[in-house]
Amino acid sequence: MVNNATSLGRSGLQDWLIQRVSSIIIAAYVLCITGIFIRHHGELNFGTWQMIFANPAMQIFTLFFLIGLIAHAWVGIWTVTTDYLKNTAVRVSVQVLVIIALLACGFWGVQILWGG
């Protein structure tokens, strides 16, 4: 068995499962937001968005979406970089930059949701 230093101990099955579950979460969230657009057609303003996202269920659903999007992006980027970047230093550098960017977006999203 080949050990890859950047695989973080995951297997292909785990990556596959992360991609499928996160895809379902992302799709459900997009359908939910689309339903909100259809329901509130013509009356979407800051107050309406504030009311929608003040609901704890919507905040939690948005958090699941954010986590799912980050996990989905990471598995995709990890797969692409391990397939196409053969130089280990370049691959690890790109992966570290992506991890930093994804974590920054995740923390920023949590701050937007619950930061007040």
Secondary structure as the mmCIF struct_conf table of DSSP 4:
data_model
#
loop_
_struct_conf.conf_type_id
_struct_conf.id
_struct_conf.beg_label_comp_id
_struct_conf.beg_label_asym_id
_struct_conf.beg_label_seq_id
_struct_conf.end_label_comp_id
_struct_conf.end_label_asym_id
_struct_conf.end_label_seq_id
TURN_TY1_P TURN_TY1_P1 ALA A 5 THR A 6
BEND BEND1 SER A 7 SER A 7
TURN_TY1_P TURN_TY1_P2 LEU A 8 GLY A 9
HELX_RH_AL_P HELX_RH_AL_P1 GLY A 12 ARG A 39
TURN_TY1_P TURN_TY1_P3 HIS A 40 GLY A 42
HELX_RH_AL_P HELX_RH_AL_P2 PHE A 46 ALA A 54
BEND BEND2 ASN A 55 ASN A 55
HELX_RH_AL_P HELX_RH_AL_P3 PRO A 56 TYR A 84
BEND BEND3 ASN A 87 ASN A 87
HELX_RH_AL_P HELX_RH_AL_P4 THR A 88 TRP A 114
#
